[in-house]
Amino acid sequence: MRHGKLTREQAIERAGLGVVEKVEGLNCDFTNRVDQSLDLEGVYEFAASVDMVDKDGIKRTLTVYYYPDKSQVDNCEGDLGSVDWDCIEGYDID
């Protein structure tokens, strides 16, 4: 099962454009989450997170989820910069 239930527009509405752009600008990393459905889809899960304060003053975390094809990651020879990162699934706020 993929994470990232919020669209970019919903994340901007809840967290603000600056926070969304900040998390998108961070380096993402493997989540190390094992999920049979991700295996069947042939993707790996990567994520990046940033701390934020919502409009009610509550500290939260905005996470962006990426799902690149396994073949791209497996064949990048350690150079993750060569992977197509235009694969954002969505965002979550915890």
N, C-alpha and C positions, 0 to 999 in steps of 0.2 A: 504494500500500500504506500502510495506516495504522500509526502507531507507537502504543506504549502497550500492551505485552503483559501487564502486571500489572494486576490488579484493585485497587481501593482497599484491600480487606482484605489482599491480598498485600503491597501497599506499606507498610501499617501494620505488618504482621508483620516486614518486613525493615528498615524505616527508623524506625518509631515513629510514634505518632499525632501528636505535636508537629511532626515534620518534614513529614508529609503535610498537616496543617492550615496550616503555614507556606507551602508551595508553592502550595496552593490559594488562599491569601490574596494572592498576588502578582499583579500585572498581567501578563497574558500578551501575547505579540506574535506577528505573522506569523513563520513559520519561513522563508518565501521558498523553500520546497522545491517544485519543479515535479514533478508526478507525474500521469501520464495517468489513473490509476485515480481519483485525487481529483477530477480534472476531470469524469470520467464520473459520479461520485457527486454532483457539484455542491456540494462543500464546500471550505473553505480549512483549512489546518493552522495552528494557533496553539499555542504552548507557553510554559511558565514553568519555571524550574529553580532549585534551591537546592543548595548544597554541604552535605554531611553526612559523618559518620564512621560506618561500619557497626560491628556488634558485635565485629568482629575488629580494629577500629582502623584500617581502611583508608579513606582519603578517597575519596568517591564523589560523584556528582551524581544527585539525584532530579529527574526531569522529568515534568510532567503535560502531556498532549496534549488539545487541544480541537479539535473539527471542526464549527464552525457552518456553516449553509447559506450558500452564496455569495450568494443573493438577499438575505438579511438584512444581510450585510456590505456588499454593493454598494449597498443602498438606505438605509443608516444615515446618509448625509450627513455622514460624518466623526465621528459620535457613536457610537463603539464601545460605549459604556455602554448603548445601546439594543438591542444584540444579546443574544439569549438564550444565556447562557454555561452553561446546564445541559446541556452537550454533551461532557462529559469522556469520552474514549475509554478512557483508561487511563494507566498510569505506566510509566516505565523507570528503571532504576538502572544507571548506567555507572560 
